[in-house]
């Protein structure tokens, strides 16, 4: 958060994501008012206002996305400059003791995760979280009897999301730990390629590299199985909310108009996708934040003191 400019800047970025979704919701709500003739105006007036809201929504969406790009790019540049400056000024003992694969991993994969993947995951998570909030808000506004069902759904979502989070955290840790040996073996093979070919040991080193790569890719099956497990349960909970809303609209009709109730039902049908997307990107954020922590570790390395020749002291004293 300090690289972005502080926690307050991050909160403003999340609010800009809400503007992105409001750009979709406001024109729809205005169409509901147009259908019910709630403002008692002519058709041309409704059409002009709707076009203005649509155009304003386009610029609001552009502002939201541009804000994320501008702020996160500056934050990624700050992280990169700090880590690169520290690595370049480390003493030679650091390079003697640290495997080259680890350094390549930090400057390559981890830096890419911090510069691109982390910012993208945060943005998508913020957008989908606001979608869930708006969809539940519209559903409760259309029929207040659905509020207890929403509360029960939230109680059911929390343990599913926590179990998904803990499992995915271990999967990401598995991936991170098994990735550095792949880089290390690759660099080892390249640096000693002439010796390996001279002794005819190509097959031995190929087997070592393939085994390390296979071990690194084993996490994919576990990740996909975990995501599908959480997705099924979140979609089931969302379908219960949609079913309860539809039943209550029929059995306990509210004062809401048919157009607003239909819009609320359409928004509620998207709840399953929004829930699974929010949960998925939430755990992805926690996973990629490990790369940011690893970069922070390299950003605090012991630095080599500046070189000083014996003549420098004499020059300073003479000055």
Secondary structure, DSSP 8 states (H G I E B T S, - for coil): -TTTT-HHHHHHHHHHHHHHHHHHHHHHHHHHHHHHTSS---HHHHHHHHHHHHHHHHHHHHHHHHHHHHHHHHHHHHHHHHHHHHHHTB-HHHHHHS-HHHHHHIIIIIHHIIIIIHHHHHHHHHHHHHHHHHHHHHHHHH-GGGHHHHHHHHHHHHHHHHHHHHHHHHHHHHHHHTTHHHHHHHHHHHHTHHHHHHTT-HHHHHHHHHHHHHHHHTHHHHHHHHHHHHHHHHHHHHHHHHHHHHHHHHHS--SS-HHHHHHHHHHHHTHHHHHHHHHHHHHHHHHHHHHHHHHHHHTT--B------HHHHHHHHH-
